[in-house]
Amino acid sequence: MVPVVLAAAAAGVLLRHRHRTTQFRRRAQAAQALRYPVEHLDRLDHREFEHAVRDLMFRVGCTDAVQVGGVGDKSADVKATDPYGRHWVIQCKHRRNGLAGSAVGTPDLQVLNGTARQFHGADIAVIVTNGRVTGPAVTFAEQQRLHVVDRHTLAAWAAGSRPLWELLRAVPPPRKPNALS
């Protein structure tokens, strides 16, 4: 009786593993085809925008990309690890009116700067908006090694297939694998 129960349990574990593997492959295939016109992103609410950013990170190989935004998120709406092992923390600022909406300013970047690395352990901290960013905010971001994805960069990223790290200036290069193996 015991061997039969063990065999049934093992079969159940195997079936669950196959099901999860199949689901992951389907999600990865669908993500490869994912494209968003920026006008579509404008029509989303802030939570849907966060999910879209998460899906864009997944599209380029960040298989652990997760939407974490909400009350008490400490300026992290999306977290992901890229294929090179770099941990990304992304703060999303959705503007209902796109470019006509309020600009992302230095205070938004100051909050991200205060939490991304220290609290969330980010290697790369990013703020993403479907709107615009003030000049002083861009300057502050450069000084603090933060990355800004404005509407134009977002449009290129969302409509194409290139990973975000190829579109951003000054993203640290991926770490090379250890040659001593």
N, C-alpha and C positions, 0 to 999 in steps of 0.2 A: 504493500500500500504506500509506504513512504517513497519508494523510487518513482511511482506514478505521480505523486504529488510534486516531487522535485522536478520531474520532467515537464509537468504542466506549468509550473512556475517559471522554469527556464524558457519554455516556449513563449509564455506571456511576455517575459522580458525582451526576448528576441523580436517579437512582433511589435512591441512598443518602440524599440530602437529603430526598426525598419520604417515604421510610420513617421517618427520624428525626422529621420534622415530624408525621407521622401518629401516631407513638408518643407524642410530647410532647402532642398534642391529646387523645389517649385518657387519658393519665395525668392531665392537667389536669381533664378531665371527671369521671373517677373520684374525684379529690381533692375536687371540689366537693360530692360526696355523702358524703364521709367523716365519720362520727360515731363516737365512742367513749363508751360508758358508763364512768364511772370504775371500776366493778367489773371491767370488762374489762381496764383498764390495770393494776389490782392483780394480775391473773393473769399478766402478762407477766414475763419476766426483764428484767434491767437493760438488755441490748442491744436487746431488742424494744421496751422503753419508749423508748429513744433514737430508734429508727426511727419510732415512733408520733409523737413530738414533731416529728421532721423532716417527717413527712407532714402534720401539722397546720400547720406553717409553709408548706409547699408549697400546701396548700389555700387559703390566703389570699393567694396571689400571690408568694410567695418562691420563684421558679422555680429558684434556685440552691441551695436548702436541701440540706444534706448532713450525714450522720451521720459524725462524725470521732472519736468517743470510742474510747478504748482505752488501752493502756499508753503513758505519755508524752504524753497529750493536753493537758496543762497546763490542766486545768479547762474544756475545751471539748468538749462531746459533740455539739452541733449548731451549725452556722454557717449563716447565711442573710442575704440582703439583701432588705429589704422593697421594695414597689413605689415607695417614696419615696427609695430609695437609702441607707437606714440599715442599717448592718452590725450584725447581732445575733449575740451569742455566748451560748450556752445551756449551762449545766451541769445535768445531770439527776441527781436523787437518787431512785431508785426504792426504795420500801419494800414488801417482800413482804407485810407485815401492815397496809398502809395507815396509818390513823390510830393503830392500836395499835403500830406500829413505832417505832423510834427517831426522834426529832425531828431535823430539820436544824438545826444550830447555827451559832454565829458562826464557828468554824474553817472550815467549808465556804465561807462567804461571804468570809472573809479570803483564802482561796486564789483564789477567783474574782476578787476585787478586785485581787489582785496580778498577774493574767495577762490578764484579758479585754481591757482597753484597751491595756496596754503591749506585750503579746506578740501578741495576736490582732487588735488594731486595732478593737475594738468601739466602736460608737456607743452601743449598748444592751447591757448585761450582765444576764443573767437566770439565776436558779436555779429549776428546776421540780421539784416533788415531788408524789407521790401521797399523801404523808403530811402531817405538820404541821411547823411551824417555831417555834422558841423565840422568846419575846418579845425577848430581847437580840439575836437574829439579825435580827429585823425592824427594830429600832432601828438596828443597824449598817448594814443595807442602805439605810435611808433616809439616813443620814449620808454614805454613800459613793456615792450615786446608782446603787445596784444595785436590781434588781427581783426580787420574790419571787412565785412562782406556787405557792401552797399547794394543798391538795386541793380546796378549794371553788372557787377560781379555775380550776384545771385542769378540774374537772367542767363548769363553764360554757363554757370554751373548747372542750373536746373534744366536747361534746354539741351545740354550736351552730354557727353559721357566722360569728360575729364574729371579726375578727382580734384577736390577743393584745394589740396596742397599744391597742385600744379598751377592754380589760378592766383594764389596768394603770393605776394612778394615776401621775402625774408622768412619763409617757413624753414626751420632747421632741416637740413637734409636727413634722410632716413639713416639710421645707424647701420653700419655695415656688419654683416655677420662675422663672428669671431673666426679668423682663419685657422686658429689652432684647434682642430677637432680630431 
